[in-house]
Amino acid sequence: MFCDDDLAIEQNNGIVISAYNELLNERVAGDEFCWGYYLRIENNSSEKISLLGRKISVTDAKGCSVSVASEGFRGELPVLEPGEVFEFEDYATSKTSAVLCGSCKVAGENHKIRDVRLPVLSLIANDNKRRIYN
C-alpha cells in the first residue's frame, strides 16, 4: 500500500500502528485541502485484541482543532489474533496545513480497555511547504 520510508510508527505493548498520509486534492469543496491517511495495526502481542474505535484530531496551522471519535472502523470491530494485521484508510480536510493525531481504543482478552496512540502525521498543503510537526 505504501513505502516503508514514508511510514510513521507507534508501538505499545506489542501493538504496532503504522501510518501514512498523502494529499489527495489540492482544493476541494469549501476551499479545503483533502488528505488520505492509512493505518496498519499489527498485533505483535501474545494475546487476542479487539479494536473498538478511534479518535482523530486535526489541528490546523492557525490552531483550530476538530476531533472525531467513532466506534469501530466504519462499523467494523476487528478482532486480531497474535500476528494478524488490520488496515484502514480514511481522509481528513483542512483549509491550511495541519497535524493529525489520535488514538485507537483496544481491548485485550482480559477485557481491559486502553488507548494506543496513533502516529502523528503532518498534513502539508501545497501553498504552505513548511513542516508543522516532525
URNORFEN-V255128 format. One record per residue. N is the residue number from 1. RES is the residue in one letter. SS is DSSP state (hx for helix, st for strand, lp for the rest). Layout:
BEGIN
((N & RES & SS) (N & RES & SS))
END
This chain:
BEGIN
((1 & M & lp) (2 & F & lp) (3 & C & lp) (4 & D & hx) (5 & D & hx) (6 & D & hx) (7 & L & lp) (8 & A & st) (9 & I & st) (10 & E & st) (11 & Q & st) (12 & N & st) (13 & N & lp) (14 & G & lp) (15 & I & st) (16 & V & st) (17 & I & st) (18 & S & st) (19 & A & st) (20 & Y & st) (21 & N & st) (22 & E & st) (23 & L & st) (24 & L & st) (25 & N & st) (26 & E & st) (27 & R & st) (28 & V & st) (29 & A & hx) (30 & G & hx) (31 & D & hx) (32 & E & st) (33 & F & st) (34 & C & st) (35 & W & st) (36 & G & st) (37 & Y & st) (38 & Y & st) (39 & L & st) (40 & R & st) (41 & I & st) (42 & E & st) (43 & N & st) (44 & N & lp) (45 & S & lp) (46 & S & lp) (47 & E & lp) (48 & K & lp) (49 & I & st) (50 & S & st) (51 & L & st) (52 & L & st) (53 & G & st) (54 & R & st) (55 & K & st) (56 & I & st) (57 & S & st) (58 & V & st) (59 & T & st) (60 & D & st) (61 & A & lp) (62 & K & lp) (63 & G & lp) (64 & C & lp) (65 & S & st) (66 & V & st) (67 & S & st) (68 & V & st) (69 & A & st) (70 & S & st) (71 & E & st) (72 & G & lp) (73 & F & st) (74 & R & lp) (75 & G & lp) (76 & E & st) (77 & L & lp) (78 & P & lp) (79 & V & st) (80 & L & st) (81 & E & lp) (82 & P & lp) (83 & G & lp) (84 & E & lp) (85 & V & st) (86 & F & st) (87 & E & st) (88 & F & st) (89 & E & st) (90 & D & st) (91 & Y & st) (92 & A & st) (93 & T & st) (94 & S & st) (95 & K & lp) (96 & T & lp) (97 & S & lp) (98 & A & st) (99 & V & st) (100 & L & st) (101 & C & st) (102 & G & st) (103 & S & st) (104 & C & st) (105 & K & st) (106 & V & st) (107 & A & st) (108 & G & lp) (109 & E & lp) (110 & N & lp) (111 & H & lp) (112 & K & lp) (113 & I & st) (114 & R & st) (115 & D & st) (116 & V & st) (117 & R & st) (118 & L & lp) (119 & P & lp) (120 & V & lp) (121 & L & st) (122 & S & st) (123 & L & st) (124 & I & lp) (125 & A & lp) (126 & N & lp) (127 & D & lp) (128 & N & lp) (129 & K & lp) (130 & R & lp) (131 & R & lp) (132 & I & lp) (133 & Y & lp) (134 & N & lp))
END
